Structures are given as structure tokens and as C-alpha cells.
Amino acid sequence: MEFDITNIREYSLLTIGKIVALIFTVFIIAFFVFNFFTKKYLEFFHTLRDVLKRAYEGDYSKRVREFKDKELDEVSKWLNVLLEKLEKSLQTITKSVSYFIDFKSKNSDPLLVVKDLVSELASIYKLKNIIEQDSDRMQIYNRIIELIKNKYNIEKFIFYEVNKKNDFRKAIYDGLGKEICKDANKDIALCRAIRIGDDIFSDKYLQICKAVKSKDFYICIPLDLTDDYSVVISFIASSKEEYEKIKNIARNFKNYLVVSKSTIETVLLLEELKMQSLKDGLTQLYNRRYLDIFVKETIPKALRANISISILMIDIDYFKMINDKYGHDIGDMVIKELSSSIIANIRESDVAIRFGGEEFLVLLYDCKKKDAINIAKKIKNYFGSRKFFALNESFSKSISVGISEFPKDTTKFWQAIKFADMALYRAKEKGRDMIIVYTKEEFKKSDNY
């Protein structure tokens, strides 16, 4: 018996077709239902993605658009408020910090710019806190020098201290081994940076500073500290590329200089006050208070290194007669002239002290008696050639000088001063206007002094 399955097959195919159609219809309905409910979320996330991408790239001005859905619109508003707060805060911080420092970040992202600004500000005030603990201006200068070398990797520069009162400048640090404008050391008016009080860039004009004797590029940055002192940092570059690098650094570096200014000013003021207490008001030479410091700090070093210090004790002959005849003003003028005569004939390493009245003490560092005698002769002849005018007449004065040598004559420094004093009075006893050298053979030792 044979079965005819044609009807069954057709029926099965029809049933399968209906099932497939039903599934497809359900899928289409589900798709539209899903799309209806998820489209607004997809649009929200697409918008949010674009906003976050722009923020990631540094643009915080993009906002999430409004949505009809209440919940999405509420989230959008929260996000927009957050972005607006962030944008305004970054702008405010940048503007506020810019009042304190002049800084240009390499980044364009405002958030990274703020990070760089705050980091630079912290670094600047870290230096300020450190230098406020330093004991003298040379320590501060050395910290600034190390900052240039370590932070900016620059070695080719010269750090000058300028003494405007005495019209000279000196190199505290010379990274070149040669100065490009040495003439300005003795005549600070030749230094354009000091004269105009502004930064000098050599690419602005050919031979912009006439004091410079070099074909290299240079940038000079001055900083006025007080009425008497300034500093100048001269950067030198052998190529245009190196020059541009320094030029970009100079703007940021000035922040460290400016913030250091008040501290250096304070240190200079304290040093000046201390120096005034150690100097004679009339002659501006050191006084006897300084001698105590000199003995405490220098003599032990001289003894360890076996360095000779020759001592000149100088006195103006018949000084009382000047005051009696011409008055104390003329007497003061003679004293000042002797102090100038001493300074003109000794070295920077030597020390001149107004010991009292018309008596002066000169300490010649690393100097034997033979050389001390020559210096004493120079001072004596120099002062003796000076002419003074009073009461319609002119006159000149002479000096008597006593010399001893430490530690040759004695290892007790105060005793060496006594020996020089003894030699001075021997000169006065013999008629004045002469130089007497202390020797153990001719003078009785005074070990109890």
C-alpha cells in the first residue's frame, strides 16, 4: 500500500512558511519597538561621545544638546553644568596664576596648561622658600646659577653682580671662560642692559650693544635689586637654533629672578646694616669691631696654611696741630685723604682699619715684611704728595709707620699688632715721617700683652 505524501509536504511547507512569516513579523515589530525605545539613548551616547572626545582634545566648550526625554535632558543639563564649571575654573586659574608668573606652556589643552602653570609656580616658590633660609647673597646667586644649569641645561652664560654705587661689575660665574663685554666691568654705563633696565636680544638690531666684542648671539637679562646693586645674566649662543631655545627659556626663567628679588633685597639690606656697624662713618674703612671678626675667622686659617700677614700701624704726624690751627673739619679732610691713600695702594685681599683717631691699621694678606715695606713707602709718598688748603694757605702732612709680620714675629696676632704699634712709636721717637720695622733683636719682647 503506497502513501501519497505530497499533501503532507505541502502542508508542512505552508506551516513552516507561516511560522517564518510570524517570526519575521515579530522580529520587525520587536526591532521597531526596540528602535523606538533605544534611539533616544543612542543619540544621547553619540552626542556624549562627541563632547567627551572634544574635551579629551582640550576643547571644553562643546555641550550635550537638549532631549525631549525628561531623564536624558536632566543628565544633559548636569553634564553641561559640569563642563561649564570646568571650563570657567580652568580659565580663572590660568588668569589668576598669570598674575604671579609670566609662563607659556607647550600644551594647548587648558587642563594641562593649568597643570604646567601650577607646577611651575610651585617650583618657583620652592626656590623662594629655600633662598629665604640662605645666609648671604652669594649663596642665593649660586642657587640661581645651579637652576640655570640643571633645570634649563644651559652652561654658556655669565652671571654678573653690578655695583652701581662704585660703578663696576664682577662676574660671579663665567661659563665661557672669557667675557664678551669686559670693558663694561669698569664702566657699567657701557652695558646696555644696565643702562636701559630691559632685556637685550642680539637679533633685534645689528650690534645692539656696543660693549659686546663677539659675533655670537646673546641675550642679557638685568634685574634691579636696590639703588646700589643689580644683577645681569648674559646668555651666549653660537647658533641661531641654540639662541631661539634660550630665547624661549628666558621668559620662564625671569619668573625665578623676579621672585628672588625681594629676598636678595632683604639680604643686601641686612648685609649693608651689618657692614655699617663694622665700618667707620667718616672714612668708610673697617672699624675695630671688624678686627675682632677678622681675627676669629682669618687668623686660624692663616696659621694652618702658614700664610704671612704683615701689619702696618700708621699715624698722622702732629695731627693735633691741624685741629688746633685749622679746625676739626680740616682734620677730618686729612683723615679721609689718608684713608684714600691707603686704599689706592693696597690690594682687594688686604684690609684697612681705622684703629682710632688718626691711627690706621693695615693688614696685608700673604705678604712678607720686604713687600710690606714697599707698600708702606707707596702709601707714605702718596699721602705726602697731597696738598690741603685752609685759611688761605696750603700744607701737606707726613705719616709714621710701624711694621710687624705674623706669624714670623709671634704666633699671637694681638701681640703682632702690639709689635707694629711699638715700631710706630719708635718712628715717632726718632723724629716721625719714617718707617720702622719690628725685629726681635731691636725690640724687647712683650709676651704678656
C-alpha positions as CSV (number, residue, x, y, z in Angstrom):
1,M,0.0,0.0,0.0
2,E,1.5,3.3,-1.0
3,F,1.2,6.6,0.8
4,D,0.9,9.9,-1.1
5,I,2.9,12.5,1.0
6,T,2.5,15.3,-1.4
7,N,-0.3,16.9,0.5
8,I,1.6,16.4,3.8
9,R,4.7,18.1,2.3
10,E,2.8,21.0,1.0
11,Y,1.0,21.4,4.3
12,S,4.4,21.2,6.2
13,L,5.9,23.8,3.9
14,L,2.9,26.1,4.3
15,T,3.1,25.7,8.1
16,I,6.9,26.4,8.1
17,G,6.2,29.5,5.9
18,K,3.6,30.8,8.3
19,I,6.0,30.2,11.2
20,V,8.8,32.0,9.4
21,A,6.5,34.9,8.5
22,L,5.3,35.1,12.1
23,I,8.9,35.1,13.4
24,F,9.8,37.8,10.8
25,T,6.8,39.8,11.8
26,V,7.6,39.5,15.4
27,F,11.2,40.5,14.7
28,I,10.2,43.5,12.7
29,I,7.8,44.6,15.4
30,A,10.4,44.0,18.1
31,F,13.0,45.9,16.0
32,F,10.7,48.9,15.7
33,V,9.8,48.7,19.3
34,F,13.5,48.4,20.4
35,N,14.5,51.2,17.9
36,F,11.7,53.4,19.3
37,F,12.9,53.0,22.9
38,T,16.7,52.9,22.2
39,K,17.0,55.5,19.5
40,K,17.0,58.4,22.0
41,Y,19.6,56.7,24.1
42,L,21.8,56.0,21.1
43,E,21.6,59.7,20.1
44,F,22.4,60.7,23.6
45,F,25.5,58.5,23.7
46,H,26.6,59.6,20.3
47,T,26.4,63.2,21.4
48,L,28.1,62.4,24.7
49,R,30.9,60.7,22.8
50,D,31.5,63.7,20.6
51,V,31.5,66.1,23.6
52,L,33.9,63.8,25.6
53,K,36.2,63.5,22.5
54,R,36.4,67.3,22.2
55,A,37.1,67.6,25.9
56,Y,39.8,64.9,25.6
57,E,41.4,67.0,22.8
58,G,41.3,70.1,25.0
59,D,38.1,71.8,23.9
60,Y,35.7,72.1,26.9
61,S,33.3,74.5,25.1
62,K,31.2,71.7,23.4
63,R,27.9,70.9,25.1
64,V,25.4,68.0,25.1
65,R,22.2,69.0,23.3
66,E,18.8,69.0,24.9
67,F,16.5,65.9,24.7
68,K,12.7,65.6,24.9
69,D,13.1,62.7,27.3
70,K,13.0,64.1,30.8
71,E,15.6,61.8,32.3
72,L,18.1,62.3,29.4
73,D,17.5,66.0,29.4
74,E,18.3,66.2,33.1
75,V,21.5,64.2,32.6
76,S,22.4,66.5,29.7
77,K,22.0,69.6,31.9
78,W,24.1,68.1,34.7
79,L,26.9,67.3,32.2
80,N,26.7,70.8,30.6
81,V,26.8,72.5,34.0
82,L,29.9,70.3,35.0
83,L,31.6,71.2,31.7
84,E,30.9,74.8,32.1
85,K,32.2,74.8,35.7
86,L,35.4,73.0,34.5
87,E,35.9,75.4,31.6
88,K,35.4,78.6,33.7
89,S,37.5,77.2,36.6
90,L,40.4,76.4,34.2
91,Q,40.2,79.9,32.7
92,T,40.1,81.5,36.2
93,I,43.0,79.5,37.5
94,T,45.1,80.3,34.4
95,K,44.3,84.0,34.6
96,S,45.0,84.1,38.4
97,V,48.3,82.3,38.2
98,S,49.3,84.5,35.3
99,Y,49.2,87.5,37.7
100,F,52.1,85.8,39.6
101,I,54.2,84.4,36.7
102,D,54.7,85.0,33.0
103,F,54.6,81.5,31.7
104,K,53.9,79.9,28.3
105,S,53.0,76.2,28.3
106,K,53.9,73.9,25.4
107,N,50.4,72.3,25.8
108,S,47.2,73.6,24.2
109,D,44.9,71.6,26.5
110,P,43.7,74.1,29.2
111,L,43.8,71.4,31.8
112,L,47.4,70.5,31.0
113,V,48.2,74.3,30.8
114,V,46.9,74.7,34.4
115,K,48.9,71.7,35.5
116,D,52.1,73.2,34.0
117,L,51.3,76.6,35.5
118,V,50.8,75.2,39.0
119,S,53.8,73.0,38.7
120,E,56.0,76.0,37.6
121,L,54.5,78.2,40.4
122,A,55.3,75.5,42.9
123,S,58.9,75.2,41.6
124,I,59.4,79.0,41.8
125,Y,58.1,79.3,45.3
126,K,60.1,76.3,46.4
127,L,63.2,78.2,45.3
128,K,61.9,81.3,47.2
129,N,61.4,79.3,50.4
130,I,64.9,77.8,50.1
131,I,66.8,81.1,49.4
132,E,64.9,82.8,52.3
133,Q,67.0,80.5,54.6
134,D,70.3,81.3,52.9
135,S,72.7,83.4,54.9
136,D,74.2,85.7,52.2
137,R,73.6,86.8,48.7
138,M,76.4,84.7,47.2
139,Q,74.5,81.6,48.3
140,I,71.4,82.9,46.5
141,Y,73.4,83.7,43.4
142,N,74.8,80.2,43.3
143,R,71.3,78.7,43.6
144,I,70.2,80.7,40.6
145,I,73.3,79.7,38.7
146,E,72.6,76.0,39.5
147,L,69.0,76.4,38.5
148,I,70.1,77.6,35.0
149,K,72.5,74.8,34.6
150,N,70.3,72.0,36.0
151,K,66.7,73.0,35.0
152,Y,67.4,74.5,31.6
153,N,70.6,72.6,30.8
154,I,72.5,75.9,29.9
155,E,76.2,76.2,30.6
156,K,77.2,79.1,28.4
157,F,76.2,82.1,30.4
158,I,77.8,84.8,32.7
159,F,76.2,85.9,35.9
160,Y,77.2,89.5,36.9
161,E,76.7,91.4,40.1
162,V,76.7,95.2,39.3
163,N,77.7,97.7,42.0
164,K,76.1,100.9,40.7
165,K,77.4,103.0,43.6
166,N,81.0,102.2,42.8
167,D,80.5,101.9,39.0
168,F,81.8,98.4,38.5
169,R,80.5,94.9,37.9
170,K,82.1,91.5,38.5
171,A,81.4,88.0,37.1
172,I,80.1,85.7,39.8
173,Y,80.0,82.8,37.3
174,D,81.6,82.6,33.9
175,G,80.6,79.5,31.8
176,L,82.5,80.7,28.8
177,G,86.0,81.3,30.2
178,K,86.0,84.7,28.5
179,E,83.8,87.7,28.8
180,I,82.2,89.1,25.6
181,C,81.9,92.7,27.1
182,K,84.8,93.0,29.5
183,D,85.0,96.8,29.1
184,A,81.7,97.2,30.9
185,N,83.2,95.8,34.1
186,K,84.8,99.1,34.9
187,D,82.3,101.3,33.2
188,I,78.8,100.0,33.7
189,A,77.3,102.7,31.5
190,L,78.6,100.7,28.6
191,C,76.3,97.8,29.4
192,R,73.0,98.5,27.5
193,A,71.0,96.1,29.7
194,I,72.0,98.0,32.9
195,R,71.6,101.4,31.3
196,I,68.1,100.9,30.0
197,G,67.0,98.4,32.5
198,D,65.5,96.0,30.0
199,D,66.3,92.7,28.3
200,I,68.7,92.8,25.3
201,F,68.2,90.4,22.4
202,S,71.0,90.5,19.8
203,D,68.8,89.5,16.9
204,K,66.7,92.7,17.2
205,Y,69.4,95.0,15.7
206,L,72.9,94.7,14.4
207,Q,75.4,95.4,17.2
208,I,72.6,96.4,19.6
209,C,75.1,96.6,22.5
210,K,78.4,98.3,21.5
211,A,80.2,96.9,24.5
212,V,79.9,93.3,23.2
213,K,83.0,92.1,21.3
214,S,81.7,88.9,19.9
215,K,79.9,87.6,16.8
216,D,77.9,85.1,18.8
217,F,74.2,85.6,19.6
218,Y,73.5,86.8,23.1
219,I,70.6,87.6,25.5
220,C,71.2,89.8,28.5
221,I,68.6,89.9,31.3
222,P,69.0,92.6,34.0
223,L,67.3,92.7,37.4
224,D,67.5,95.8,39.6
225,L,67.8,94.8,43.3
226,T,68.4,98.1,45.1
227,D,69.6,101.6,44.3
228,D,73.2,100.3,44.6
229,Y,73.0,96.7,43.2
230,S,71.8,94.9,40.2
231,V,72.4,91.6,38.5
232,V,72.8,90.8,34.8
233,I,72.7,87.3,33.3
234,S,74.2,87.1,29.8
235,F,73.4,84.0,27.7
236,I,75.6,83.3,24.7
237,A,74.7,81.1,21.8
238,S,76.9,80.1,18.8
239,S,74.0,79.1,16.6
240,K,70.5,80.5,15.7
241,E,68.9,77.3,16.9
242,E,70.6,77.5,20.3
243,Y,69.7,81.2,20.5
244,E,66.0,80.5,19.9
245,K,66.0,77.8,22.5
246,I,67.4,80.2,25.1
247,K,65.1,83.0,24.0
248,N,62.1,80.7,24.7
249,I,63.5,79.8,28.1
250,A,64.3,83.4,29.1
251,R,60.6,84.2,29.5
252,N,60.1,81.5,32.1
253,F,63.5,82.0,33.8
254,K,62.7,85.6,34.6
255,N,60.0,84.4,36.9
256,Y,62.6,82.9,39.2
257,L,64.6,86.1,39.1
258,V,61.6,88.3,39.9
259,V,60.5,86.1,42.9
260,S,64.1,86.1,44.2
261,K,64.3,89.9,44.1
262,S,62.7,90.6,47.4
263,T,64.8,88.0,49.3
264,I,68.0,89.3,47.8
265,E,67.0,92.9,48.6
266,T,66.4,91.9,52.2
267,V,69.8,90.1,52.4
268,L,71.5,93.1,50.9
269,L,69.9,95.4,53.4
270,L,70.9,93.2,56.3
271,E,74.5,93.0,54.9
272,E,74.5,96.7,54.5
273,L,73.4,97.3,58.1
274,K,76.0,94.8,59.3
275,M,78.6,96.5,57.2
276,Q,77.7,99.9,58.5
277,S,78.2,98.6,62.1
278,L,81.6,97.4,61.1
279,K,82.7,100.5,59.2
280,D,83.9,103.9,60.3
281,G,81.4,106.6,59.3
282,L,84.0,109.2,58.2
283,T,86.4,107.1,56.1
284,Q,84.2,104.0,55.3
285,L,87.1,101.9,56.3
286,Y,86.6,99.0,58.7
287,N,86.5,99.7,62.4
288,R,87.8,97.8,65.4
289,R,84.7,95.7,65.6
290,Y,85.6,94.2,62.3
291,L,89.1,93.4,63.5
292,D,87.6,91.0,66.1
293,I,85.8,89.2,63.2
294,F,88.9,89.2,61.1
295,V,91.0,87.6,64.0
296,K,88.3,85.0,64.6
297,E,87.8,83.9,61.0
298,T,91.1,84.6,59.2
299,I,93.9,84.0,61.7
300,P,93.3,80.3,62.3
301,K,93.2,79.7,58.5
302,A,96.5,81.7,58.1
303,L,98.2,79.7,60.8
304,R,97.1,76.3,59.3
305,A,98.2,77.4,55.8
306,N,101.4,79.1,57.1
307,I,100.4,82.4,55.4
308,S,102.1,85.6,56.5
309,I,100.1,88.7,57.4
310,S,102.2,91.9,57.5
311,I,100.8,94.6,59.8
312,L,101.2,98.3,59.2
313,M,100.4,100.7,62.0
314,I,100.1,104.2,60.6
315,D,99.7,107.5,62.3
316,I,99.5,111.1,61.0
317,D,102.3,113.2,62.3
318,Y,101.4,116.2,64.5
319,F,97.7,115.7,63.8
320,K,96.5,117.6,66.8
321,M,98.1,120.8,65.4
322,I,95.8,120.5,62.4
323,N,92.7,120.5,64.6
324,D,94.0,123.3,66.7
325,K,95.0,125.5,63.8
326,Y,92.5,124.8,61.1
327,G,89.6,123.1,62.9
328,H,88.1,119.7,63.0
329,D,86.6,119.9,59.5
330,I,90.1,120.2,58.0
331,G,91.3,117.4,60.4
332,D,88.5,115.1,59.1
333,M,89.5,116.0,55.5
334,V,93.1,115.0,56.2
335,I,92.0,111.7,57.8
336,K,89.8,110.9,54.8
337,E,92.7,111.7,52.4
338,L,94.9,109.2,54.3
339,S,92.2,106.5,54.1
340,S,92.0,107.2,50.3
341,S,95.8,107.0,50.0
342,I,95.8,103.6,51.8
343,I,93.1,102.1,49.6
344,A,94.8,103.4,46.5
345,N,98.0,101.4,47.3
346,I,96.7,98.1,48.7
347,R,95.1,95.0,47.1
348,E,91.5,93.8,47.4
349,S,92.6,91.0,49.7
350,D,94.1,93.5,52.1
351,V,92.2,95.1,55.0
352,A,92.4,98.7,56.1
353,I,91.0,99.6,59.5
354,R,90.6,103.0,61.3
355,F,92.1,101.9,64.6
356,G,91.3,105.1,66.4
357,G,91.5,108.9,65.9
358,E,94.3,109.5,63.3
359,E,95.7,105.9,63.7
360,F,95.2,103.3,61.0
361,L,95.9,99.6,60.8
362,V,96.6,97.8,57.5
363,L,96.6,94.0,57.3
364,L,98.5,92.8,54.2
365,Y,97.4,89.2,53.5
366,D,100.1,86.7,52.3
367,C,102.7,89.4,52.4
368,K,106.3,89.3,53.8
369,K,108.0,92.3,55.5
370,K,110.0,93.1,52.4
371,D,106.9,93.7,50.3
372,A,105.2,95.4,53.3
373,I,108.0,98.0,53.4
374,N,107.4,98.8,49.7
375,I,103.6,99.2,50.2
376,A,104.3,101.4,53.2
377,K,106.6,103.6,51.1
378,K,103.9,103.9,48.4
379,I,101.3,105.0,51.0
380,K,103.7,107.4,52.6
381,N,104.8,109.0,49.4
382,Y,101.2,109.1,48.0
383,F,99.8,110.8,51.1
384,G,102.9,113.1,51.4
385,S,102.2,114.5,47.9
386,R,98.7,115.5,48.8
387,K,98.0,119.2,49.2
388,F,95.5,120.6,51.7
389,F,94.0,124.1,51.6
390,A,92.8,126.1,54.6
391,L,92.9,129.7,55.9
392,N,94.2,130.9,52.5
393,E,97.3,128.6,52.7
394,S,98.3,125.2,51.6
395,F,100.0,122.5,53.6
396,S,101.0,118.8,53.4
397,K,101.3,116.2,56.0
398,S,103.5,113.2,56.7
399,I,102.9,109.8,58.4
400,S,104.9,107.5,60.6
401,V,104.6,103.7,60.0
402,G,105.4,100.7,62.2
403,I,105.6,97.2,60.6
404,S,105.5,93.7,62.0
405,E,104.8,90.2,60.5
406,F,102.5,87.5,61.7
407,P,103.4,84.7,62.5
408,K,107.1,85.3,61.9
409,D,107.5,87.8,64.8
410,T,104.9,86.0,67.0
411,T,102.1,83.4,66.7
412,K,99.9,85.6,68.8
413,F,98.1,88.0,66.5
414,W,97.3,90.7,69.0
415,Q,100.9,90.7,70.1
416,A,101.9,91.2,66.4
417,I,99.7,94.3,66.4
418,K,101.4,95.4,69.6
419,F,104.8,95.0,67.9
420,A,103.7,97.1,64.9
421,D,102.5,99.7,67.4
422,M,105.8,99.6,69.2
423,A,107.6,100.1,65.9
424,L,105.3,103.1,65.1
425,Y,106.2,104.8,68.4
426,R,109.9,104.1,67.8
427,A,109.4,106.0,64.5
428,K,107.8,108.9,66.4
429,E,110.6,108.9,68.9
430,K,113.2,109.2,66.1
431,G,111.6,112.2,64.6
432,R,108.5,111.0,62.7
433,D,108.0,110.8,58.9
434,M,109.6,107.4,58.7
435,I,109.0,103.7,58.5
436,I,110.3,101.4,61.3
437,V,110.2,97.6,61.0
438,Y,109.9,95.5,64.2
439,T,112.7,93.0,64.8
440,K,113.2,90.8,67.8
441,E,116.8,92.0,68.1
442,E,116.0,95.7,68.4
443,F,112.8,95.5,70.4
444,K,112.1,94.0,73.8
445,K,109.5,91.2,73.5
446,S,106.2,91.8,75.2
447,D,104.9,88.3,75.8
448,N,102.5,89.4,78.5
449,Y,100.4,91.5,76.1
